[in-house]
Amino acid sequence: MPSRPALITFVLLLAGGAFVSPAFAEKELLTQVKEAGYPAKSCQYCHQNKLPKKETFKPDEMNERGKFLAAEKAKQKAKIASIEWLKSYPGSKEQ
């Protein structure tokens, strides 16, 4: 059986991961979008701000592509957006 300090550390790491994981996953989307061949140069491919902050983010700070992805995310009841959805985005694929 693990010691009490080890157990507390483990629980805190798990709790911290719950808050960090979604933000990290969304940052990874930009990398995935670029790797898929889309012309994304920054977060502004989906956001109005170059570096949106999760803690101060407002949905109206998304551009049309971002609003499309947010709507798909809600429709699919997903935790994070999928780059696969960009294939069906009706607007321009350019930045």
N, C-alpha and C positions, 0 to 999 in steps of 0.2 A: 504494500500500500504506500502511495507517495506521501511525502511529508506535507504538513499543512502549508508551509511557504511555497513549496513546489506546486501544490494544488491551486493556491491563490494566484500564483503567477500564470498558470495555465488558463484559468478562468478569465483573468484580465486580458491575456493575449487573444483569447477567443472573442471576448467582448469588443476589444479594439479592432479586430479583424472585421467584425460586423459593420463597423462604421467606415472603415477604410476601403473595403473591397468594392462597393459599388462605384466609388469615385475612381478607383484605379481601373476598374473594368471600362468605364467610359473614356478614360484617357487612352486606353489601349485601342479603342475604336478608331481613332485617328490613324494609328499605325496600320491597322487592318484595312482601312479604307485606302490608304496609300498603296499598300501591298496588292490590293485588288485592282489597281490601275486607275483609280479615280484621281482627278487632278486636285486633290485636297492639299493645301499648303499650310493650313493652320486650323484651329478650332472654328474659324470663321466659315468653314465649309458648311457648318450647320448652325453656328451661333453668330450673333452680331458682334460680340466681344471677342477680342483675340485670345484672351485667357479667362474664360468664365470661371467664377468661384462658386463651388457647390453651395456654400453656406449663404451666399447672397443672391443666388440665381433666381430669376423670375422667368416663367414661360414666355412672356412677351419679348424676351431677349433672344429668341430663336429667329433665324431667318426662315424662309418658306420651306427649305429642305428640312431644317430642324423641326419645324412644326409638323411636317409630314411624318417624320420618323417618330415624333412624340405621339402622334395620333395612332400610328401603327403599333407602337409599344403599348398603348392603352387598349387598343382593339385586341391585340394578341395576349394581353395580360402578362407581359414579359417584365422581367426585372431590369433588363438593359436592352437598348435598341440593337438590332441586327443589321449588319451591313448588307445582308441579302435583300433587305427591303429597298435598298437604293435602286435595285434593278427595276422596280415598278414605280419609281418616283416620276411623276408626269412632267416635271420641269426640266430645266437645263442641267446637264451633268457637269458643266463647267463651273468654276468658282465664281 
